């Protein structure tokens, strides 16, 4: 039959005497206090360990999310892919439309046809790409700043031994 761990109620109501059968009440009290302190200390350590583990899981999750955001805004990431596609489609449509205009005016065999793509790149595509890069780097900088701020706020929690001792002395006095 497995032994059950004593409960706090058992200690505080003194239904459980760790040194039963001793002649002196001094030894009974000392043994009781020692057992109570050890039990309370193990409870505090268990709660501290559980809290630390949960905090580590949350920290890893937040770091993962921030890394995904940073990856999205880095060059080659997913941000701006749609805009690049629109720029290329716009180029095709603009060159085709310009070519139609040249054909209808009888200038299709001139050097003006060769400049249609360059004109689109200078007037539309380049400014759009520059704006997209400004947005990308601004968002990347912000995401990296958020991660740095998050990492900076992480504190390794050490046990507050003063608080533990205070709780143990209060529990022993109860």
C-alpha positions as CSV (number, residue, x, y, z in Angstrom):
1,X,0.0,0.0,0.0
2,X,1.4,3.4,-1.1
3,X,1.9,6.0,1.6
4,X,0.1,9.3,1.1
5,X,1.9,12.6,1.3
6,X,0.8,14.5,4.4
7,X,-1.4,17.5,3.8
8,X,-0.9,21.0,5.2
9,X,-4.1,20.6,7.2
10,X,-2.6,17.6,8.9
11,X,0.4,19.5,9.9
12,X,-1.4,22.6,11.0
13,X,-4.0,20.7,13.1
14,X,-1.3,18.4,14.4
15,X,-3.2,15.3,13.6
16,X,0.1,13.9,12.2
17,X,3.0,13.8,14.7
18,X,6.3,13.1,12.9
19,X,7.9,11.8,16.2
20,X,5.0,10.0,17.9
21,X,5.8,7.9,20.9
22,X,8.6,10.1,22.3
23,X,8.6,10.9,26.0
24,X,9.3,14.6,25.8
25,X,7.0,17.1,24.2
26,X,10.1,19.2,23.4
27,X,11.3,16.5,21.0
28,X,7.8,16.1,19.6
29,X,7.6,19.9,18.9
30,X,11.1,20.0,17.4
31,X,10.4,17.0,15.2
32,X,7.1,18.5,14.2
33,X,8.7,21.9,13.3
34,X,11.5,20.2,11.3
35,X,9.0,18.0,9.4
36,X,6.8,21.1,8.7
37,X,9.7,23.2,7.5
38,X,10.9,20.4,5.2
39,X,7.4,19.8,3.8
40,X,6.8,23.6,3.3
41,X,10.2,24.0,1.7
42,X,9.6,21.2,-0.7
43,X,6.2,22.7,-1.6
44,X,7.8,26.1,-2.3
45,X,10.5,24.5,-4.4
46,X,8.0,22.4,-6.4
47,X,5.8,25.5,-7.0
48,X,8.9,27.5,-8.0
49,X,10.0,24.7,-10.4
50,X,6.6,24.5,-12.0
51,X,6.4,28.3,-12.4
52,X,9.9,28.4,-13.9
53,X,9.0,25.7,-16.4
54,X,5.8,27.5,-17.5
55,X,7.7,30.8,-17.9
56,X,10.3,29.0,-20.1
57,X,7.5,27.6,-22.3
58,X,6.0,31.1,-22.7
59,X,9.4,32.6,-23.4
60,X,10.1,30.1,-26.1
61,X,6.7,30.6,-27.6
62,X,7.1,34.4,-27.7
63,X,10.6,34.1,-29.1
64,X,9.3,31.8,-31.9
65,X,6.5,34.2,-32.8
66,X,9.0,37.2,-32.9
67,X,11.4,35.1,-35.0
68,X,8.6,34.3,-37.5
69,X,7.7,38.0,-37.8
70,X,11.4,39.0,-38.3
71,X,11.8,36.2,-40.9
72,X,8.7,37.5,-42.8
73,X,10.2,41.0,-43.1
74,X,13.8,40.0,-43.9
75,X,14.9,40.1,-47.5
76,X,13.6,37.0,-49.1
77,X,10.8,36.7,-46.6
78,X,7.1,36.7,-47.5
79,X,6.5,40.4,-47.1
80,X,6.1,42.2,-50.4
81,X,5.7,39.1,-52.7
82,X,2.3,40.3,-53.8
83,X,3.5,43.8,-54.5
84,X,6.4,42.4,-56.6
85,X,3.9,40.4,-58.6
86,X,1.7,43.4,-59.2
87,X,4.7,45.5,-60.4
88,X,5.6,42.8,-63.0
89,X,2.0,42.5,-64.2
90,X,1.8,46.3,-64.4
91,X,5.0,46.3,-66.5
92,X,3.5,43.7,-68.9
93,X,0.3,45.7,-69.2
94,X,2.0,49.0,-69.6
95,X,4.5,47.8,-72.2
96,X,1.6,46.1,-74.2
97,X,-0.5,49.3,-74.0
98,X,2.4,51.5,-75.0
99,X,3.2,49.1,-77.9
100,X,-0.4,49.3,-79.1
101,X,-0.2,53.1,-79.1
102,X,3.0,53.0,-81.1
103,X,1.5,50.5,-83.6
104,X,-1.6,52.6,-84.1
105,X,0.4,55.7,-84.7
106,X,2.8,53.9,-87.0
107,X,5.9,54.2,-84.8
108,X,6.3,50.5,-83.7
109,X,9.6,50.0,-85.6
110,X,11.3,53.0,-83.9
111,X,13.5,53.1,-80.9
112,X,10.6,54.3,-78.8
113,X,9.4,50.7,-78.4
114,X,12.6,49.8,-76.7
115,X,12.2,52.5,-74.0
116,X,8.7,51.4,-72.9
117,X,10.0,49.0,-70.3
118,X,12.7,51.4,-69.0
119,X,10.1,54.2,-68.7
120,X,7.8,52.0,-66.7
121,X,10.7,50.9,-64.4
122,X,11.7,54.5,-63.8
123,X,8.3,56.0,-63.3
124,X,6.4,53.2,-61.6
125,X,8.3,50.1,-60.6
126,X,11.4,51.7,-58.9
127,X,9.4,54.1,-56.7
128,X,7.0,51.3,-55.7
129,X,10.0,49.0,-54.8
130,X,11.7,51.8,-52.8
131,X,8.5,52.4,-50.8
132,X,8.1,48.7,-50.3
133,X,11.7,48.4,-49.0
134,X,11.1,51.4,-46.7
135,X,8.1,49.7,-45.2
136,X,9.9,46.3,-45.0
137,X,12.9,47.8,-43.2
138,X,10.8,49.9,-40.9
139,X,8.7,46.8,-39.9
140,X,11.9,44.7,-39.6
141,X,13.5,47.2,-37.3
142,X,10.3,47.4,-35.2
143,X,10.1,43.6,-34.9
144,X,13.8,43.3,-34.0
145,X,13.4,46.1,-31.4
146,X,10.4,44.2,-29.9
147,X,12.4,41.0,-29.6
148,X,15.4,42.9,-28.1
149,X,13.0,44.6,-25.6
150,X,11.4,41.2,-24.7
151,X,14.8,39.6,-24.2
152,X,16.0,42.5,-22.1
153,X,13.0,42.2,-19.7
154,X,13.6,38.5,-19.0
155,X,14.9,38.0,-15.5
156,X,16.2,34.8,-14.1
157,X,14.1,34.4,-11.0
158,X,16.1,33.3,-8.0
159,X,14.3,32.1,-4.9
160,X,13.6,34.8,-2.4
161,X,15.2,33.1,0.6
162,X,14.0,35.8,3.0
163,X,10.4,35.2,1.9
164,X,10.8,31.4,2.1
165,X,12.3,31.7,5.6
166,X,9.5,34.0,6.6
167,X,6.8,31.6,5.3
168,X,8.5,28.7,7.0
169,X,8.7,30.5,10.3
170,X,5.0,31.5,10.1
171,X,4.0,28.0,9.2
172,X,6.1,26.6,12.1
173,X,4.4,29.1,14.5
174,X,0.9,28.1,13.4
